[in-house]
Amino acid sequence: MTELTSLRHIPHANLYRKGDVFVLFGELFGRGYVNGLIDEARAAGMTIVGITVGRRDEEGKLRALTTEEHAEAEEKLGGRIINVPLMAGFDMDAPEGEKNPTELLSGITLKGWQEDKLDWDAIERCREAGVRRFTTSVAQVMQDIDKLIPDGANAFFAHTMAGGIPKIKAFLAIANRIYKGRGDRFMSSRALLDSDLGKLILMNFDEVTANTLQHLITGSAAIRERLERTGGQVRYTAYGYHGTEILIDGQYQWQTYTNYTQGYAKMRLESVAAAAWQQGVSATVFNCPEIRTNSSDIFVGVELSLFPLLKALKKEGGGAWADQQWQICQNLLEDGSSLDGLLDTIEKYNNDATSARFRDFAAWPMDNTPELADVMIGTSEDITKMHKDRKELITDHLSSLVLEGAGPLMFHGAAEKIGPVLWLNHDIIAKQLNALHPD
């Protein structure tokens, strides 16, 4: 995407009703962005259906859920789960009698990983095996889902698949240095991307994060054709990230976390939605703001862009409820620390010449630098120290607010058929939250 297409209005389109079907294309584990969509679907009276990524047995083979696991997953979702394993990626796949990529990488060490070379013909055979397994399972899953959606109903497919890092011991140490390292412990993200290990990870990111949306759209074509022929409509959504506009110097300005290694796959995800849109398929990637999750905690500093949301709440017409959010956040700081002081620190960070240089939309995703690591990780650590309890952070509360605002924006925004890629910046998140909490 070369153009920043931001959602500037609160969508109100109401397409869904009782009897329509919401399909979660990805498994629900912890609380994250998709919970907001599920809440909206349930409130609209939709039938909830989900899939599973399956589980690995002791030998690493993919299997379906056990009876107990299946019941537990359905209870967590609040709907029916099709018990056919849909694990994306190819890091554990190989043709019969050959080693899979994880096995091929098992000898990688922290000392020699940048020089280690892979057999790319073997890797391609593994990729083909993984895609074949996944698309075969998608076809099976769609046959089951087809039976659950009546003629003339509307369907909402929510794609949530992302990730794809192979499970090798050395990578955690490498990642810690790239995403958390400062000074002598700093490591360039470019070193990873230029290595064979990094190239493999980017390939797997593409398969998990982006190509699965294409497999979903292709695999559900018969369902889509039947529903549209009988008076229904179909929507697809996916979760992107491509930086966010936040308040800097009183103006909404685009910024990003650096280095966001998955950025290449997220741009590929955007292109899948754009191509589908040109074919008349309503698929929208919503580029969502940075939040704190279990999976994002390795990216120290990603949470810094959350704090200006407090200013956005006031700028976008917030009243007593917005004031209450400020007070909740102030109460999480230790005595002697003020929220105003914290926000001044964030303003200073965003205006620092080092961090400001990375607000280059056309160059995204940029490589990290030692200078950025110093200022970003240092600021993150300083702000964390201002809290009473490291386990109760302001960014946890602000993350929950972003999730609350994003749900209805995506649900009604998809119904409105606005475009293939939409940024949810702090302005529209704040407007939606203030609308949900009128004084």
C-alpha positions as CSV (number, residue, x, y, z in Angstrom):
1,M,0.0,0.0,0.0
2,T,1.4,3.4,-1.0
3,E,-1.6,5.4,0.3
4,L,-2.7,5.8,3.9
5,T,-6.5,5.1,3.8
6,S,-7.8,6.1,7.2
7,L,-11.3,5.5,8.6
8,R,-12.5,8.9,9.6
9,H,-16.2,8.3,10.4
10,I,-18.0,6.0,12.7
11,P,-19.8,3.4,10.5
12,H,-23.3,2.4,11.5
13,A,-24.3,-0.1,8.8
14,N,-26.3,-2.9,10.2
15,L,-26.2,-5.9,7.9
16,Y,-26.3,-8.8,10.4
17,R,-29.2,-10.4,12.3
18,K,-30.3,-13.6,13.9
19,G,-29.7,-16.6,11.6
20,D,-26.6,-15.0,10.0
21,V,-23.2,-16.8,10.7
22,F,-19.9,-15.4,12.0
23,V,-16.9,-17.6,11.2
24,L,-13.7,-17.2,13.1
25,F,-10.9,-18.3,10.8
26,G,-8.3,-18.8,13.5
27,E,-8.4,-20.2,17.0
28,L,-9.3,-18.1,20.1
29,F,-6.6,-18.5,22.8
30,G,-6.3,-15.3,24.9
31,R,-8.2,-12.0,24.8
32,G,-7.2,-10.0,21.8
33,Y,-8.6,-7.9,19.0
34,V,-11.1,-10.5,17.7
35,N,-13.0,-10.6,21.0
36,G,-14.5,-7.3,20.1
37,L,-15.8,-8.7,16.8
38,I,-17.2,-11.8,18.5
39,D,-19.0,-9.6,21.0
40,E,-20.6,-7.6,18.2
41,A,-21.6,-10.7,16.3
42,R,-23.1,-12.2,19.4
43,A,-25.0,-9.0,20.2
44,A,-26.4,-9.1,16.6
45,G,-27.8,-12.6,17.3
46,M,-25.4,-14.3,14.9
47,T,-24.4,-18.0,15.1
48,I,-20.8,-18.3,16.0
49,V,-18.6,-20.9,14.3
50,G,-14.8,-21.4,14.7
51,I,-11.9,-23.5,13.6
52,T,-8.9,-25.0,15.4
53,V,-5.3,-25.0,14.5
54,G,-5.1,-28.5,16.0
55,R,-2.4,-29.7,18.4
56,R,0.9,-31.5,18.0
57,D,1.5,-35.0,19.4
58,E,4.7,-36.1,21.1
59,E,6.3,-36.8,17.7
60,G,5.3,-33.3,16.3
61,K,2.5,-34.7,14.1
62,L,-0.6,-32.5,13.7
63,R,-3.8,-33.9,15.2
64,A,-7.4,-32.9,15.8
65,L,-8.6,-31.8,19.3
66,T,-9.4,-34.5,21.8
67,T,-13.0,-34.6,23.1
68,E,-12.0,-32.6,26.2
69,E,-10.0,-30.1,24.2
70,H,-12.8,-29.7,21.7
71,A,-15.4,-29.0,24.5
72,E,-13.1,-26.5,26.2
73,A,-12.4,-24.7,22.9
74,E,-16.2,-24.5,22.1
75,E,-16.9,-23.2,25.6
76,K,-14.2,-20.5,25.2
77,L,-15.6,-19.4,21.8
78,G,-19.2,-19.7,22.7
79,G,-19.9,-21.5,19.5
80,R,-19.3,-24.6,17.4
81,I,-15.7,-25.5,16.3
82,I,-15.0,-27.6,13.2
83,N,-12.4,-30.1,14.5
84,V,-10.2,-30.3,11.5
85,P,-6.6,-29.0,12.2
86,L,-5.8,-25.8,10.3
87,M,-2.3,-25.0,11.4
88,A,-0.9,-22.5,9.0
89,G,2.8,-22.3,7.9
90,F,5.2,-25.0,6.7
91,D,7.9,-25.0,9.4
92,M,6.8,-28.5,10.5
93,D,5.9,-29.9,7.0
94,A,8.0,-32.0,4.6
95,P,7.5,-34.6,1.9
96,E,7.6,-38.1,3.2
97,G,11.1,-39.2,4.2
98,E,12.5,-35.6,4.2
99,K,13.4,-33.2,7.1
100,N,11.1,-30.3,7.8
101,P,12.4,-26.7,8.1
102,T,12.4,-26.9,11.9
103,E,14.6,-30.0,11.8
104,L,16.8,-28.4,9.1
105,L,17.3,-25.4,11.5
106,S,17.9,-27.5,14.6
107,G,21.7,-27.1,14.4
108,I,21.7,-23.3,14.3
109,T,23.6,-21.7,17.1
110,L,23.9,-18.1,18.4
111,K,27.5,-18.0,17.2
112,G,27.0,-19.2,13.6
113,W,23.4,-18.5,12.6
114,Q,24.3,-15.6,10.2
115,E,26.5,-17.8,8.1
116,D,24.3,-21.0,8.2
117,K,22.9,-21.8,4.7
118,L,19.7,-23.6,3.8
119,D,18.8,-25.9,0.9
120,W,16.2,-23.8,-0.8
121,D,15.0,-26.5,-3.1
122,A,14.2,-28.6,0.0
123,I,12.6,-25.6,1.7
124,E,10.3,-25.1,-1.4
125,R,9.2,-28.8,-1.3
126,C,8.3,-28.3,2.4
127,R,6.4,-25.1,1.6
128,E,4.5,-26.9,-1.1
129,A,3.7,-29.8,1.3
130,G,2.4,-27.3,3.9
131,V,0.2,-25.4,1.4
132,R,-1.2,-28.7,0.1
133,R,-2.0,-29.9,3.7
134,F,-3.6,-26.5,4.6
135,T,-5.7,-26.1,1.5
136,T,-6.9,-29.7,1.6
137,S,-8.0,-29.1,5.2
138,V,-9.6,-25.7,4.3
139,A,-11.8,-27.6,1.7
140,Q,-12.9,-30.1,4.3
141,V,-13.7,-27.3,6.8
142,M,-15.7,-25.3,4.3
143,Q,-17.8,-28.4,3.4
144,D,-18.8,-28.5,7.1
145,I,-19.4,-24.7,7.4
146,D,-21.5,-24.8,4.2
147,K,-24.0,-27.0,6.0
148,L,-24.3,-24.5,8.9
149,I,-25.2,-21.4,6.8
150,P,-28.8,-21.3,5.4
151,D,-29.6,-20.0,1.9
152,G,-30.1,-16.2,1.9
153,A,-28.1,-15.7,5.1
154,N,-25.3,-13.3,5.6
155,A,-21.8,-14.5,6.5
156,F,-18.9,-12.8,8.2
157,F,-15.5,-14.5,7.9
158,A,-12.9,-13.0,10.4
159,H,-9.3,-14.0,9.6
160,T,-7.0,-13.9,12.6
161,M,-4.0,-16.0,11.5
162,A,-0.6,-14.4,12.1
163,G,2.9,-15.3,13.1
164,G,5.1,-18.1,11.8
165,I,8.4,-18.2,13.8
166,P,9.9,-21.7,13.8
167,K,10.3,-23.2,17.2
168,I,14.1,-23.4,17.4
169,K,16.1,-22.7,20.6
170,A,18.5,-20.2,19.2
171,F,15.9,-17.9,17.8
172,L,14.6,-16.7,21.2
173,A,18.1,-15.5,22.1
174,I,18.4,-13.8,18.6
175,A,15.0,-12.2,19.0
176,N,15.9,-10.9,22.5
177,R,18.9,-9.1,21.1
178,I,17.1,-7.6,18.1
179,Y,14.0,-6.5,20.0
180,K,15.3,-5.9,23.5
181,G,19.0,-5.4,23.0
182,R,20.8,-2.1,23.7
183,G,24.5,-1.2,23.8
184,D,26.7,-4.3,23.5
185,R,23.6,-6.5,23.3
186,F,22.1,-4.7,20.3
187,M,21.6,-6.6,17.1
188,S,20.5,-5.3,13.8
189,S,17.2,-6.5,12.4
190,R,18.9,-6.3,8.9
191,A,21.3,-9.0,10.0
192,L,18.3,-11.3,10.5
193,L,16.6,-10.4,7.3
194,D,19.8,-10.9,5.3
195,S,20.4,-14.4,6.8
196,D,18.9,-17.6,5.4
197,L,17.2,-18.0,8.8
198,G,15.5,-14.6,8.3
199,K,14.5,-15.3,4.7
200,L,12.9,-18.6,5.8
201,I,11.0,-16.7,8.6
202,L,9.7,-14.1,6.1
203,M,8.5,-16.9,3.8
204,N,6.7,-18.6,6.7
205,F,5.2,-15.2,7.8
206,D,3.8,-14.8,4.3
207,E,2.2,-18.2,4.4
208,V,0.7,-17.8,7.9
209,T,-0.2,-14.1,7.9
210,A,-1.1,-13.3,4.3
211,N,-1.6,-16.4,2.1
212,T,-4.1,-17.9,4.5
213,L,-6.5,-15.0,3.7
214,Q,-6.3,-16.0,0.1
215,H,-6.9,-19.6,0.9
216,L,-9.9,-18.6,3.0
217,I,-11.4,-16.5,0.1
218,T,-10.7,-19.2,-2.5
219,G,-11.9,-22.0,-0.2
220,S,-15.2,-20.3,0.6
221,A,-16.0,-19.4,-3.0
222,A,-18.8,-21.9,-3.3
223,I,-20.4,-20.7,0.0
224,R,-20.1,-17.1,-1.2
225,E,-21.7,-17.8,-4.6
226,R,-24.6,-19.7,-3.0
227,L,-25.3,-17.1,-0.4
228,E,-25.1,-14.2,-2.9
229,R,-27.3,-16.1,-5.4
230,T,-30.0,-16.5,-2.7
231,G,-30.0,-12.9,-1.4
232,G,-27.3,-13.0,1.3
233,Q,-24.0,-11.1,1.5
234,V,-20.5,-12.1,2.6
235,R,-17.8,-10.1,4.2
236,Y,-14.1,-10.9,5.1
237,T,-12.0,-9.0,7.6
238,A,-8.3,-9.4,8.6
239,Y,-6.1,-7.7,11.1
240,G,-3.2,-5.7,9.8
241,Y,-0.6,-3.4,11.2
242,H,1.1,-0.7,9.3
243,G,1.7,2.0,11.8
244,T,-0.9,4.3,13.4
245,E,-1.7,8.0,13.5
246,I,-1.4,9.3,17.1
247,L,-1.3,12.8,18.6
248,I,2.2,14.4,18.4
249,D,2.4,18.1,19.0
250,G,-1.4,18.3,19.0
251,Q,-1.7,16.8,15.5
252,Y,-2.4,13.3,14.3
253,Q,0.8,12.0,12.8
254,W,1.7,8.6,11.4
255,Q,4.3,6.6,13.4
256,T,5.3,3.0,13.8
257,Y,7.1,0.5,16.0
258,T,10.5,-0.3,14.5
259,N,11.6,-3.0,13.5
260,Y,8.3,-4.7,12.7
261,T,9.6,-7.8,11.0
262,Q,6.1,-9.0,10.1
263,G,5.6,-5.8,8.1
264,Y,6.3,-7.4,4.8
265,A,3.7,-10.1,5.4
266,K,1.2,-7.5,6.6
267,M,1.7,-5.6,3.3
268,R,1.2,-8.8,1.4
269,L,-2.1,-9.3,3.4
270,E,-3.2,-5.8,2.2
271,S,-2.5,-6.8,-1.4
272,V,-4.6,-10.0,-1.0
273,A,-7.5,-7.9,0.2
274,A,-7.0,-5.3,-2.6
275,A,-6.9,-8.0,-5.3
276,A,-10.1,-9.7,-3.9
277,W,-11.8,-6.3,-3.8
278,Q,-11.1,-5.8,-7.5
279,Q,-12.8,-9.2,-8.1
280,G,-16.0,-8.0,-6.3
281,V,-15.2,-9.8,-3.0
282,S,-15.7,-7.6,0.1
283,A,-12.5,-8.3,2.0
284,T,-11.1,-5.5,4.3
285,V,-7.8,-5.5,6.2
286,F,-8.1,-3.2,9.2
287,N,-4.8,-1.8,10.3
288,C,-5.1,-1.6,14.0
289,P,-3.2,0.4,16.6
290,E,-0.4,-0.9,18.7
291,I,-1.5,-2.7,21.9
292,R,0.1,-4.9,24.6
293,T,-0.6,-8.6,24.2
294,N,1.3,-11.7,25.3
295,S,2.8,-12.0,21.9
296,S,3.8,-8.4,21.6
297,D,5.7,-8.2,24.9
298,I,9.0,-9.2,23.2
299,F,8.7,-5.9,21.3
300,V,9.9,-3.5,24.0
301,G,8.7,0.0,23.2
302,V,5.7,-1.0,21.0
303,E,3.5,0.2,23.8
304,L,4.8,3.8,23.8
305,S,2.3,4.9,21.1
306,L,-0.6,3.9,23.3
307,F,-0.3,6.8,25.8
308,P,-1.4,9.6,23.5
309,L,-4.8,7.9,23.2
310,L,-5.6,9.7,26.5
311,K,-5.1,13.0,24.8
312,A,-7.2,11.8,21.8
313,L,-10.1,11.0,24.1
314,K,-10.3,14.6,25.2
315,K,-9.6,16.0,21.7
316,E,-12.5,14.0,20.2
317,G,-15.1,15.4,22.6
318,G,-14.6,13.3,25.6
319,G,-16.2,14.4,28.9
320,A,-16.7,12.7,32.3
321,W,-15.9,9.2,31.0
322,A,-12.7,10.4,29.4
323,D,-11.7,12.2,32.6
324,Q,-12.4,8.9,34.4
325,Q,-9.9,7.1,32.1
326,W,-7.2,9.7,33.0
327,Q,-7.9,9.1,36.7
328,I,-7.7,5.3,36.3
329,C,-4.3,5.7,34.7
330,Q,-3.1,8.2,37.3
331,N,-4.0,5.8,40.0
332,L,-1.6,3.2,38.5
333,L,1.4,5.4,39.0
334,E,3.4,5.5,42.1
335,D,3.3,8.5,44.5
336,G,5.2,11.4,43.1
337,S,4.7,10.4,39.5
338,S,2.1,12.3,37.4
339,L,0.3,11.3,34.3
340,D,1.0,14.8,32.8
341,G,4.7,14.1,33.4
342,L,4.5,10.7,31.8
343,L,2.8,12.2,28.7
344,D,5.5,14.9,28.6
345,T,8.1,12.1,28.5
346,I,6.2,10.5,25.5
347,E,6.0,13.9,23.7
348,K,9.7,14.3,24.2
349,Y,10.3,10.8,22.9
350,N,8.2,11.4,19.8
351,N,10.0,14.6,19.1
352,D,13.4,13.2,19.6
353,A,15.3,13.4,16.3
354,T,16.2,9.7,16.4
355,S,12.7,8.4,16.8
356,A,11.2,11.1,14.4
357,R,13.4,9.8,11.6
358,F,11.4,6.6,11.6
359,R,8.1,8.3,10.8
360,D,8.7,7.5,7.1
361,F,5.5,5.8,5.7
362,A,7.0,5.1,2.3
363,A,10.1,3.4,3.8
364,W,8.2,1.1,6.1
365,P,9.2,-1.3,7.7
366,M,12.6,0.3,8.4
367,D,15.5,-1.5,10.1
368,N,16.3,-0.8,13.7
369,T,19.4,1.1,14.8
370,P,21.5,1.2,18.0
371,E,20.4,4.9,18.5
372,L,16.7,4.0,18.3
373,A,17.1,1.1,20.6
374,D,18.7,3.3,23.2
375,V,15.9,6.0,23.1
376,M,13.0,3.6,22.7
377,I,13.9,0.9,25.1
378,G,15.2,3.5,27.6
379,T,12.0,5.4,27.5
380,S,10.0,2.2,27.9
381,E,11.9,1.2,30.9
382,D,11.7,4.7,32.5
383,I,7.9,4.8,32.1
384,T,7.5,1.2,33.5
385,K,9.4,2.3,36.6
386,M,6.8,5.1,37.2
387,H,4.1,2.5,38.0
388,K,3.2,1.1,41.4
389,D,3.2,-2.4,40.0
390,R,4.9,-3.7,36.9
391,K,2.1,-6.2,36.5
392,E,-0.6,-3.4,36.4
393,L,0.4,-1.0,33.6
394,I,-1.4,1.9,32.1
395,T,-0.9,0.3,28.7
396,D,-2.9,-2.7,29.8
397,H,-5.9,-0.5,30.5
398,L,-5.4,1.5,27.3
399,S,-5.1,-1.7,25.3
400,S,-8.5,-2.8,26.6
401,L,-9.9,0.5,25.4
402,V,-8.5,0.1,21.9
403,L,-10.0,-3.4,21.7
404,E,-13.4,-2.0,22.8
405,G,-13.3,0.7,20.2
406,A,-12.0,-1.5,17.3
407,G,-14.7,-4.1,17.6
408,P,-17.7,-2.1,16.5
409,L,-15.6,-0.1,13.9
410,M,-14.6,-3.3,12.2
411,F,-18.0,-5.0,12.5
412,H,-20.0,-2.1,11.0
413,G,-17.1,-0.9,8.8
414,A,-17.0,-4.3,7.1
415,A,-20.8,-4.2,6.6
416,E,-20.5,-0.7,5.0
417,K,-18.1,-2.0,2.3
418,I,-15.7,1.0,2.5
419,G,-12.5,-0.3,1.0
420,P,-9.9,-3.1,1.1
421,V,-7.5,-1.5,3.6
422,L,-8.5,0.8,6.4
423,W,-6.3,2.3,9.2
424,L,-8.0,2.6,12.6
425,N,-6.0,5.6,14.1
426,H,-6.3,7.1,17.5
427,D,-8.8,9.7,16.3
428,I,-11.5,7.2,15.2
429,I,-10.8,4.9,18.2
430,A,-11.3,7.8,20.5
431,K,-14.5,9.0,18.7
432,Q,-16.0,5.5,18.9
433,L,-15.1,5.1,22.6
434,N,-16.7,8.5,23.4
435,A,-19.8,7.5,21.4
436,L,-20.0,4.2,23.4
437,H,-19.7,6.2,26.7
438,P,-21.8,9.4,26.3
439,D,-22.0,11.6,29.4
